């Protein structure tokens, strides 16, 4: 049952609150399910008239039917200047092992341009597969002058991206 529909400022995002008679996610055909009223929230993104993303409760990818890896990314300060060192902490908050394509743990920076986030630069690391087990943490310190383009004033964010098997 749908309980609330919220359209974001962007015409391409739609949030829906709904309840199900069973807990859990995905196709559970043939499984014995515990009957319990469970509230959920889904964020649907539409691009070129097609659903590009549908995320339930920030943990389940409805389009590809899988649990999403969850990475907590924090920094040691909130304000930085050109040349400062930034210590970034990445924590795997999921129940899955997350793998990365380099020792930089998929770190990249985006800058807010208008109302959209745009790629700024990425952290370079040795190209080997590294992993974070569930609840494992990794700290990386980067110097903000060691990039191919300088950081300029503005609102930036740090991202870490990897994959699960």
Contact map, one row per residue, 1 for C-alpha under 8 A:
111000000000000001110000000000000000000000000000000000000000000000000000000000000000000000000000000000000000000000000000000000000000000000000000000000000000000000000
111110000000000111100000000000000000000000000000000000000000000000000000000000000000000000000000000000000000000000000000000000000000000000000000000000000000000000000
111110000000000111100000000000000000000000000000000000000000000000000000000000000000000000000000000000000000000000000000000000000000000000000000000000000000000000000
011111000000000111000000000000000000000000000000000000000000000000000000000000000000000000000000000000000000000000000000000000000000000000000000000000000000000000000
011111100000011110000000000000000000000000000000000000000000000000000000000000000000000000000000000000000000000000000000000000000000000000000000000000000000000000000
000111110000011100000000000000000000000000000000000000000000000000000000000000000000000000000000000000000000000000000000000000000000000000000000000000000000000000000
000011111110111000000000000000000000000000000000000000000000000000000000000000000000000000000000000000000000000000000000000000000000000000000000000000000000000000000
000001111111111000000000000000000000000000000000000000000000000000000000000000000000000000000000000000000000000000000000000000000000000000000000000000000000000000000
000000111110100000000000000000000000000000000000000000000000000000000000000000000000000000000000000000000000000000000000000000000000000000000000000000000000000000000
000000111111100000000000000000000000000000000000000000000000000000000000000000000000000000000000000000000000000000000000000000000000000000000000000000000000000000000
000000111111110000000000000000000000000000000000000000000000000000000000000000000000000000000000000000000000000000000000000000000000000000000000000000000000000000000
000000010111110000000000000000000000000000001110000000000000000000000000000000000000000000000000000000000000000000000000000000000000000000000000000000000000000000000
000000111111111000000000000000000000000000111100000000000000000000000000000000000000000000000000000000000000000000000000000000000000000000000000000000000000000000000
000011110011111100000000000000000000000000111000000000000000000000000000000000000000000000000000000000000000000000000000000000000000000000000000000000000000000000000
000011110000111110000000000000000000000011110000000000000000000000000000000000000000000000000000000000000000000000000000000000000000000000000000000000000000000000000
011111000000011111000000000000000000000011100000000000000000000000000000000000000000000000000000000000000000000000000000000000000000000000000000000000000000000000000
011110000000001111100000000000000000001111000000000000000000000000000000000000000000000000000000000000000000000000000000000000000000000000000000000000000000000000000
111100000000000111110000000000000000001110000000000000000000000000000000000000000000000000000000000000000000000000000000000000000000000000000000000000000000000000000
111000000000000011111000000000000000111100000000000000000000000000000000000000000000000000000000000000000000000000000000000000000000000000000000000000000000000000000
100000000000000001111110000000000001111100000000000000000000000000000000000000000000000000000000000000000000000000000000000000000000000000000000000000000000000000000
000000000000000000111110000000000011110000000000000000000000000000000000000000000000000000000000000000000000000000000000000000000000000000000000000000000000000000000
000000000000000000011111000000001111110000000000000000000000000000000000000000000000000000000000000000000000000000000000000000000000000000000000000000000000000000000
000000000000000000011111100000001111110000000000000000000000000000000000000000000000000000000000000000000000000000000000000000000000000000000000000000000000000000000
000000000000000000000111110000000000000000000000000000000000000000000000000000000000000000000000000000000000000000000000000000000000000000000000000000000000000000000
000000000000000000000011111100000000000000000000000000000001000000000000000000000000000000000000000000000000000000000000000000000000000000000000000000000000000000000
000000000000000000000001111100000000000000000000000000000000010011000000000000000000000000000000000000000000000000000000000000000000000000000000000000000000000000000
000000000000000000000000111110000000000000000000000000000000000010000000000000000000000000000000000000000000000000000000000000000000000000000000000000000000000000000
000000000000000000000000111111100000000000000000000000000000000000000000000000000000000000000000000000000000000000000000000000000000000000000000000000000000000000000
000000000000000000000000001111100000000000000000000000000000000000000000000000000000000000000000000000000000000000000000000000000000000000000000000000000000000000000
000000000000000000000000000111110000000000000000000000000000000000000000000000000000000000000000000000000000000000000000000000000000000000000000000000000000000000000
000000000000000000000000000111111000000000000000000000000000000000000000000000000000000000000000000000000000000000000000000000000000000000000000000000000000000000000
000000000000000000000000000001111100000000000000000000000000000000000000000000000000000000000000000000000000000000000000000000000000000000000000000000000000000000000
000000000000000000000110000000111110000000000000000000000000000000000000000000000000000000000000000000000000000000000000000000000000000000000000000000000000000000000
000000000000000000000110000000011111000000000000000000000000000000000000000000000000000000000000000000000000000000000000000000000000000000000000000000000000000000000
000000000000000000001110000000001111100000000000000000000000000000000000000000000000000000000000000000000000000000000000000000000000000000000000000000000000000000000
000000000000000000011110000000000111110000000000000000000000000000000000000000000000000000000000000000000000000000000000000000000000000000000000000000000000000000000
000000000000000000111110000000000011111000000000000000000000000000000000000000000000000000000000000000000000000000000000000000000000000000000000000000000000000000000
000000000000000000111110000000000001111100000000000000000000000000000000000000000000000000000000000000000000000000000000000000000000000000000000000000000000000000000
000000000000000011110000000000000000111110000000000000000000000000000000000000000000000000000000000000000000000000000000000000000000000000000000000000000000000000000
000000000000000011110000000000000000011111000000000000011000000000000000000000000000000000000000000000000000000000000000000000000000000000000000000000000000000000000
000000000000001111000000000000000000001111100000000000011000000000000000000000000000000000000000000000000000000000000000000000000000000000000000000000000000000000000
000000000000001110000000000000000000000111110000000001111100000000000000000000000000000000000000000000000000000000000000000000000000000000000000000000000000000000000
000000000000111100000000000000000000000011111000000011110000000000000000000000000000000000000000000000000000000000000000000000000000000000000000000000000000000000000
000000000000111000000000000000000000000001111100001111100000000000000000000000000000000000000000000000000000000000000000000000000000000000000000000000000000000000000
000000000001110000000000000000000000000000111110001111000000000000000000000000000000000000000000000000000000000000000000000000000000000000000000000000000000000000000
000000000001100000000000000000000000000000011111111110000000000000000000000000000000000000000000000000000000000000000000000000000000000000000000000000000000000000000
000000000001000000000000000000000000000000001111111100000000000000000000000000000000000000000000000000000000000000000000000000000000000000000000000000000000000000000
000000000000000000000000000000000000000000000111110000000000000000000000000000000000000000000000000000000000000000000000000000000000000000000000000000000000000000000
000000000000000000000000000000000000000000000111111000000000000000000000000000000000000000000000000000000000000000000000000000000000000000000000000000000000000000000
000000000000000000000000000000000000000000000111111100000000000000000000000000000000000000000000000000000000000000000000000000000000000000000000000000000000000000000
000000000000000000000000000000000000000000011110111111000000000000000000000000000000000000000000000000000000000000000000000000000000000000000000000000000000000000000
000000000000000000000000000000000000000000011110011111000000001000000000000000000000000000000000000000000000000000000000000000000000000000000000000000000000000000000
000000000000000000000000000000000000000000111100001111100000111000000000000000000000000000000000000000000000000000000000000000000000000000000000000000000000000000000
000000000000000000000000000000000000000001111000001111110000111000000000000000000000000000000000000000000000000000000000000000000000000000000000000000000000000000000
000000000000000000000000000000000000000001110000000011111111110000000000000000000000000000000000000000000000000000000000000000000000000000000000000000000000000000000
000000000000000000000000000000000000000111100000000001111111110000000000000000000000000000000000000000000000000000000000000000000000000000000000000000000000000000000
000000000000000000000000000000000000000111000000000000111111000000000000000000000000000000000000000000000000000000000000000000000000000000000000000000000000000000000
000000000000000000000000000000000000000001000000000000111111000000010000000000000000000000000000000000000000000000000000000000000000000000000000000000000000000000000
000000000000000000000000000000000000000000000000000000111111100000111100000000000000000000000000000000000000000000000000000000000000000000000000000000000000000000000
000000000000000000000000100000000000000000000000000000111111110011110000000000000000000000000000000000000000000000000000000000000000000000000000000000000000000000000
000000000000000000000000000000000000000000000000000011110011111111110000000000000000000000000000000000000000000000000000000000000000000000000000000000000000000000000
000000000000000000000000010000000000000000000000000011110001111111000000000000000000000000000000000000000000000000000000000000000000000000000000000000000000000000000
000000000000000000000000000000000000000000000000000111000000111110000000000000000000000000000000000000000000000000000000000000000000000000000000000000000000000000000
000000000000000000000000000000000000000000000000000000000000111111000000000000000000000000000000000000000000000000000000000000000000000000000000000000000000000000000
000000000000000000000000011000000000000000000000000000000001111111100000000000000000000000000000000000000000000000000000000000000000000000000000000000000000000000000
000000000000000000000000010000000000000000000000000000000001110111110000000000000000000000000000000000000000000000000000000000000000000000000000000000000000000000000
000000000000000000000000000000000000000000000000000000000011100011111000000000000000000000000000000000000000000000000000000000000000000000000000000000000000000000000
000000000000000000000000000000000000000000000000000000000111100001111100000000000000000000000100000000000000000000000000000000000000000000000000000000000000000000000
000000000000000000000000000000000000000000000000000000000010000000111110000000000000000000011111010000000000000000000000000000000000000000000000000000000000000000110
000000000000000000000000000000000000000000000000000000000010000000011111000000000000000000011100000000000000000000000000000000000000000000000000000000000000000000000
000000000000000000000000000000000000000000000000000000000000000000001111100000000000000001111100000000000000000000000000000000000000000000000000000000000000000100000
000000000000000000000000000000000000000000000000000000000000000000000111110000000000000011111000000000000000000000000000000000000000000000000000000000000000000000000
000000000000000000000000000000000000000000000000000000000000000000000011111000000000000111100000000000000000000000000000000000000000000000000000000000000000011100000
000000000000000000000000000000000000000000000000000000000000000000000001111100000000000111000000000000000000000000000000000000000000000000000000000000000000010000000
000000000000000000000000000000000000000000000000000000000000000000000000111111000000011110000000000000000000000000000000000000000000000000000000000000000000000000000
000000000000000000000000000000000000000000000000000000000000000000000000011111000000011100000000000000000000000000000000000000000000000000000000000000000000000000000
000000000000000000000000000000000000000000000000000000000000000000000000001111110000010000000000000000000000000000000000000000000000000000000000000000000000000000000
000000000000000000000000000000000000000000000000000000000000000000000000001111110000000000000000000000000000000000000000000000000000000000000000000000000000000000000
000000000000000000000000000000000000000000000000000000000000000000000000000011111000000000000000000000000000000000000000000000000000000000000000000000000000000000000
000000000000000000000000000000000000000000000000000000000000000000000000000011111101010000000000000000000000000000000000000000000000000000000000000000000000000000000
000000000000000000000000000000000000000000000000000000000000000000000000000000111111000000000000000000000000000000000000000000000000000000000001000000000000000000000
000000000000000000000000000000000000000000000000000000000000000000000000000000011111000000000000000000000000000000000000000000000000000000000001100001110000000000000
000000000000000000000000000000000000000000000000000000000000000000000000000000001111100000000000000000000000000000000000000000000000000000000011110000000000000000000
000000000000000000000000000000000000000000000000000000000000000000000000000000011111110000000000000000000000000000000000000000000000000000000011100000000000000000000
000000000000000000000000000000000000000000000000000000000000000000000000000000000011111000000000000000000000000000000000000000000000000000001111000000000000000000000
000000000000000000000000000000000000000000000000000000000000000000000000001110010001111100000000000000000000000000000000000000000000000000001111000000000000000000000
000000000000000000000000000000000000000000000000000000000000000000000000001100000000111110000000000000000000000000000000000000000000000000111100000000000000000000000
000000000000000000000000000000000000000000000000000000000000000000000000111100000000011111000000000000000000000000000000000000000000000000111100000000000000000000000
000000000000000000000000000000000000000000000000000000000000000000000001111000000000001111100000000000000000000000000000000000000000000011110000000000000000000000000
000000000000000000000000000000000000000000000000000000000000000000000011110000000000000111110000000000000000000000000000000000000000000011100000000000000000000100000
000000000000000000000000000000000000000000000000000000000000000000000011100000000000000011111000000000000000000000000000000000000001001111000000000000000000000000000
000000000000000000000000000000000000000000000000000000000000000000001111000000000000000001111100110000000000000000000000000000000001111110000000000000000000000000000
000000000000000000000000000000000000000000000000000000000000000000001111000000000000000000111110000000000000000000000000000000000000011100000000000000000000000000000
000000000000000000000000000000000000000000000000000000000000000000011110000000000000000000011111100000000000000000000000000000000000011000000000000000000000000000000
000000000000000000000000000000000000000000000000000000000000000000001000000000000000000000001111100000000000000000000000000000000000011000000000000000000000000000000
000000000000000000000000000000000000000000000000000000000000000000001000000000000000000000000111110000000000000000000000000000000000110000000000000000000000000000010
000000000000000000000000000000000000000000000000000000000000000000000000000000000000000000010111111000000000000000000000000000000011110000000000000000000000000000010
000000000000000000000000000000000000000000000000000000000000000000001000000000000000000000010001111100000000000000000000000000000011110000000000000000000000000001110
000000000000000000000000000000000000000000000000000000000000000000000000000000000000000000000000111110000000000000000000000000001111000000000000000000000000000001110
000000000000000000000000000000000000000000000000000000000000000000000000000000000000000000000000011111101100000000000000000000001110000000000000000000000000000011100
000000000000000000000000000000000000000000000000000000000000000000000000000000000000000000000000001111101100000000000000000000111100000000000000000000000000000001000
000000000000000000000000000000000000000000000000000000000000000000000000000000000000000000000000000111111100000000000000000111111100000000000000000000000000000000000
000000000000000000000000000000000000000000000000000000000000000000000000000000000000000000000000000111111100000000000000000011111100000000000000000000000000000000000
000000000000000000000000000000000000000000000000000000000000000000000000000000000000000000000000000001111110000000000000001111000000000000010000000000000000000000000
000000000000000000000000000000000000000000000000000000000000000000000000000000000000000000000000000111111110000000000000000010000100000000000000000000000000000111000
000000000000000000000000000000000000000000000000000000000000000000000000000000000000000000000000000111111111000000000000011000000000000000000000000000000000001111000
000000000000000000000000000000000000000000000000000000000000000000000000000000000000000000000000000000011111100000000000011000000000000000000000000000000000011110000
000000000000000000000000000000000000000000000000000000000000000000000000000000000000000000000000000000000111110000000011111000000000000000000000000000000000011100000
000000000000000000000000000000000000000000000000000000000000000000000000000000000000000000000000000000000011111000000011110000000000000000000000000000000001111000000
000000000000000000000000000000000000000000000000000000000000000000000000000000000000000000000000000000000001111100001111100000000000000000000000000000000001111000000
000000000000000000000000000000000000000000000000000000000000000000000000000000000000000000000000000000000000111110001111000000000000000000000000000000000111100000000
000000000000000000000000000000000000000000000000000000000000000000000000000000000000000000000000000000000000011111111100000000000000000000000000000000000111000000000
000000000000000000000000000000000000000000000000000000000000000000000000000000000000000000000000000000000000001111111100000000000000000000000000000000000000000000000
000000000000000000000000000000000000000000000000000000000000000000000000000000000000000000000000000000000000000111110000000000000000000000000000000000000000000000000
000000000000000000000000000000000000000000000000000000000000000000000000000000000000000000000000000000000000000111111000000000000000000000000000000000000000000000000
000000000000000000000000000000000000000000000000000000000000000000000000000000000000000000000000000000000000000111111100000000000000000000000000000000000000000000000
000000000000000000000000000000000000000000000000000000000000000000000000000000000000000000000000000000000000011110111110000000000000000000000000000000000000000000000
000000000000000000000000000000000000000000000000000000000000000000000000000000000000000000000000000000000000011110011111000000000000000000000000000000000000000000000
000000000000000000000000000000000000000000000000000000000000000000000000000000000000000000000000000000000001111000001111100000000000000000000000000000000000000000000
000000000000000000000000000000000000000000000000000000000000000000000000000000000000000000000000000000000001111000000111110000000000000000000000000010000000000000000
000000000000000000000000000000000000000000000000000000000000000000000000000000000000000000000000000000000001110000000011111000000000000000000000001110000000000000000
000000000000000000000000000000000000000000000000000000000000000000000000000000000000000000000000000000000111100000000001111100000000000000000000001000000000000000000
000000000000000000000000000000000000000000000000000000000000000000000000000000000000000000000000000000010111000000000000111110000000000000000100001000000000000000000
000000000000000000000000000000000000000000000000000000000000000000000000000000000000000000000000000001010000000000000000011111000000000000000000000000000000000000000
000000000000000000000000000000000000000000000000000000000000000000000000000000000000000000000000000001111000000000000000001111100000000000000000000000000000000000000
000000000000000000000000000000000000000000000000000000000000000000000000000000000000000000000000000001110000000000000000000111110000000000000000000000000000000000000
000000000000000000000000000000000000000000000000000000000000000000000000000000000000000000000000000011100000000000000000000011111000000000000000000000000000000000000
000000000000000000000000000000000000000000000000000000000000000000000000000000000000000000000000000011100000000000000000000001111100000000000000000000000000000000000
000000000000000000000000000000000000000000000000000000000000000000000000000000000000000000000000001111100000000000000000000000111110000000000000000000000000000000000
000000000000000000000000000000000000000000000000000000000000000000000000000000000000000000000000001111101000000000000000000000011111000000000000000000000000000000000
000000000000000000000000000000000000000000000000000000000000000000000000000000000000000000000000111100000000000000000000000000001111100000000000000000000000000000000
000000000000000000000000000000000000000000000000000000000000000000000000000000000000000000110000111000000000000000000000000000000111111111000000000000000000000000000
000000000000000000000000000000000000000000000000000000000000000000000000000000000000000000010001110000000000000000000000000000000011111100000000000000000000000000000
000000000000000000000000000000000000000000000000000000000000000000000000000000000000000000011111110000000000000000000000000000000001111100000000000000000000000000000
000000000000000000000000000000000000000000000000000000000000000000000000000000000000000000111110000000000000000000000000000000000001111110000000000000000000000000000
000000000000000000000000000000000000000000000000000000000000000000000000000000000000000000111000000000000000000000000000000000000001111111000000000000000000000000000
000000000000000000000000000000000000000000000000000000000000000000000000000000000000000011110000000000000000000000000000000000000001001111100000000000000000000000000
000000000000000000000000000000000000000000000000000000000000000000000000000000000000000011100000000000000000000000000000000000000001000111110000000000000000000000000
000000000000000000000000000000000000000000000000000000000000000000000000000000000000001111000000000000000000000000000000000000000000000011111000000000000000000000000
000000000000000000000000000000000000000000000000000000000000000000000000000000000000001110000000000000010000000000000000000000000000000001111100000000000000000000000
000000000000000000000000000000000000000000000000000000000000000000000000000000000000111100000000000000000000000000000000000000000000000000111110000000000000000000000
000000000000000000000000000000000000000000000000000000000000000000000000000000000000111100000000000000000000000000000000001000000000000000011111010000000000000000000
000000000000000000000000000000000000000000000000000000000000000000000000000000000011110000000000000000000000000000000000000000000000000000001111110000000000000000000
000000000000000000000000000000000000000000000000000000000000000000000000000000001111110000000000000000000000000000000000000000000000000000000111111001100000000000000
000000000000000000000000000000000000000000000000000000000000000000000000000000000111000000000000000000000000000000000000000000000000000000000011111001100000000000000
000000000000000000000000000000000000000000000000000000000000000000000000000000000010000000000000000000000000000000000000000000000000000000000111111100000000000000000
000000000000000000000000000000000000000000000000000000000000000000000000000000000000000000000000000000000000000000000000111000000000000000000001111111000000000000000
000000000000000000000000000000000000000000000000000000000000000000000000000000000000000000000000000000000000000000000000100000000000000000000000011111000000000000000
000000000000000000000000000000000000000000000000000000000000000000000000000000000000000000000000000000000000000000000001100000000000000000000000001111100000000000000
000000000000000000000000000000000000000000000000000000000000000000000000000000000100000000000000000000000000000000000000000000000000000000000001101111110000000000000
000000000000000000000000000000000000000000000000000000000000000000000000000000000100000000000000000000000000000000000000000000000000000000000001100011111000000000000
000000000000000000000000000000000000000000000000000000000000000000000000000000000100000000000000000000000000000000000000000000000000000000000000000001111100000000000
000000000000000000000000000000000000000000000000000000000000000000000000000000000000000000000000000000000000000000000000000000000000000000000000000000111110000000000
000000000000000000000000000000000000000000000000000000000000000000000000000000000000000000000000000000000000001100000000000000000000000000000000000000011111000000000
000000000000000000000000000000000000000000000000000000000000000000000000000000000000000000000000000000000000001100000000000000000000000000000000000000001111100000000
000000000000000000000000000000000000000000000000000000000000000000000000000000000000000000000000000000000000111100000000000000000000000000000000000000000111110000000
000000000000000000000000000000000000000000000000000000000000000000000000000000000000000000000000000000000000111000000000000000000000000000000000000000000011111000000
000000000000000000000000000000000000000000000000000000000000000000000000110000000000000000000000000000000011110000000000000000000000000000000000000000000001111100000
000000000000000000000000000000000000000000000000000000000000000000000000100000000000000000000000000000000111110000000000000000000000000000000000000000000000111110000
000000000000000000000000000000000000000000000000000000000000000000000010100000000000000001000000000000001111000000000000000000000000000000000000000000000000011111000
000000000000000000000000000000000000000000000000000000000000000000000000000000000000000000000000000100001110000000000000000000000000000000000000000000000000001111100
000000000000000000000000000000000000000000000000000000000000000000000000000000000000000000000000011110001100000000000000000000000000000000000000000000000000000111110
000000000000000000000000000000000000000000000000000000000000000000001000000000000000000000000000011100000000000000000000000000000000000000000000000000000000000011111
000000000000000000000000000000000000000000000000000000000000000000001000000000000000000000000001111000000000000000000000000000000000000000000000000000000000000001111
000000000000000000000000000000000000000000000000000000000000000000000000000000000000000000000000000000000000000000000000000000000000000000000000000000000000000000111
